[in-house]
């Protein structure tokens, strides 16, 4: 849902085009209201344990609306610790992996490109692949708690659809209620914010550490999806 481009930014659009975008966002929010409560719209399926989500919500000052990416502080911590582990691995063993394009070969029958690259194992990383070494290092780096994150949000005027907003929120997960609570807090001022309280977490507090991807599903289809998931 984040839309940045070299095209005209939302804040620079003629007012009638801003209104068109506002109406589109408002209609999506209204249609999703029976499921999401009428405060926002998202295509990210909120299953109760999301660490991040993209949402749209309206300002009380139309035609302004917000195109927001939300993350929990735990998710932000996980990303930053992973980045720290990646940087540490590069200090021990600078990258020697071939570039992506050189890893492929063309199947002579199907003419399709096939990528069957075996990850490189580094002697400097105890014979592990870079990803294996990083995953082994994560518990140690997380428990050291040298990484700090803050609840914060910033506005970005370079979005093509709505006013950009990036927020890190101090909640365990992004539930419907947590997202609505953040929107109420933000709309009280509609300005940037950064807490003075640094946050750090132990390894188990932010598990699992695997890549988190959200299923894309229109909110009005969620009840049917849940029904199918819960059926025997």
N, C-alpha and C positions, 0 to 999 in steps of 0.2 A: 504493500500500500504506500510505501514511501516513494515519492515521485520527484526526483531531482533531475534536471535536464538542462541542456543549453538553451532551451526555449524560454519564453517569457515567464518570469516568476509570478506566482499568484498576486503578490503585493503590487506588481507593476501592471496587472491586467486592468482594462477598462472596467468600470463598476458593473456594467451589465453582464460581463463575462464572470466576474466574481459572484454575482447573484446566481448565475446559471449553475456554478459549482456548488454554491451554498444550498440551492434547492435540491440538487442531486444528493448531496450528503444528508440533508434533512429527510428526504424521502427514504433513504436507506435506513436511517435511524428509526423512523416511524414504522417501517415494515418489520424491523427487527425487535420492536418494543415488546411484543408478547414474550419474547425469550430473554432479551437483554435489559428490559426495564425502561427503555425510552431515553436513556442518557447518552448512549454511544452506539456505534456500529463497528463490527469487526468481522473479517472472514476467518480469523484464526479460531479454531475450535477450542473453547475454554473448558477443559475437562476437570479443572480444579487444582492442577499441579503445574500450571504453566509458569515458566521463568521469564518469558517475554511475549509481547503481542503488539500488533499494529492496530490502531483504532482511529476512528473519526468521531469528533464531537463538536458541538456548536458553541460559539461564543454568544452571550446575551446581546452582542453588538453586531447584528448582521450587516453585511454578508460575511463577516469573519467567521471562520471555523478552523479547527485544528486537525492536522494530519500528524498523529503522534505515534512514536515508538516507545513503549514502556518496557522496562526491565526491573526485576527485583534486585535488591542489593546483593542477595546471595548469588544470583546469576551473574551480576557484574563482577563479584569477587571471583567466581569460578573462571570467568573469561580472563581476568587480569593475572590470576595465578598461572593459568595455562600459558599466557603470553610470557610470563617470567620463566617458566620451565623451557619454553621454546628458545628464548634468548640464551639461557644457560647452556642448552644443548649446542647452540651455534658457537659459543665461546670454546667449548671443548672440541667440537668437530664441525668446522665450516662445511656448508652444503656442497656435496659432490654429486647429487642426483642429476640425471639427465633431464632436460626440459621436457615438458609434457608431449609436445609434438613428435619428438624423436622416439618416444616410447611405443608408438603405434606401428602396426603393419597392416597392409591391405589384403583381405581375403581374396584370392584369385577367383573364387567361384561366385561369392555374393557381392564382391566389390566394396564391401563394408570395411570400415576401419576397426581393428581390434586392438585393445590395449590390455596386455597381459604382463605388465611390468612387475617385477619382484622388487619390493622395497630394499634399499641398500642397507647393509649392516655395517656399523662403524666399530672398528677396534677401540677407538677413543671412548665409545659409549658402551663398553663392556660387551661388544659383539651384538648389541641390540639395534633394531631399527630406531630411527629418531622418534617415532611415535611411541614405541615401546618404552624407550628411555624416559620420555616425557611423562607417560602414565605412571611409571615407577617413581618419578620425582614428585608428583603432585601431592601425595600425603605429607611428605616432609615440608614442602614449601607452604602448604596450607596451614599446617600446624605451627609453623614458625610465626605466622601472623604478622609478617613484615609488610604485607600488602594491606592497604586501607582503602575502603570505598566510602562514599558519602551519598546520602539521599540528596538528589538534586534534579533540576530540570532547566533546560535552556531552549530558547526560541530560535528558529532558523527561517529567515526570509527568502531562502533560495529554493523553495519547493514550487513545483509547477501546479500542484493541486492542494490548495489550502495553505495555512500557515504551519510551517514545520515545528515540531515540538519533540524533544528527546528527554525522557525522564527515567530516573532510577528511583525506585520506591521501596521504602523499608517495610515490606510485607513478605510473609513466607511464600505466597504464590499469588499469581494474578487471577483471582476469581472475579466473577461479575460484580460482587459487592466491593472488592478491593479497587477495581477500576472505577466504579461509580464514586467511591470515597475519594480517590485521587482527583477526579474531575471536579468535585465540589471544592476541594482544597485549592486547586489551581484557579478556578473561576473566581475565587474570592479576591484575587489580585491580578491574574493574567500577566504575571511577570516571572522572570527567572528566579531561581532559588537554589541555595546550597546550605545544607546543614553544617553546623560546626562540630558535629559528633562523628568521629571516625568509627568505622565498623570493620571488624575482621571475624572470620569464622574458622572453625575446625573443619577438617576434611569431611567428617561424617555429617556435619551440619548442612552441607551443600550437595551431598550425593543425590542422584548419580552424576558422574562427571563426564558422561558421554555427550556427544553432540545432540542438542535439542532442536527438533524441527516440529512445527505445528501443522496439523492437518488443516487444509483450506476447505471450508464448508460454510455456506450461507447460514446465518443463524436460524432462519425459518425451517431449515432442514435438520437442525440438531435433534429435535424430539424423535424424529424417525430414525436417525443414526443411533441414538441412545437405546431406542426400542430394539433395534437389530443387534446391538452389542449385548444387551441384557437377556435376549431370548436364548433358550437352551440350544 
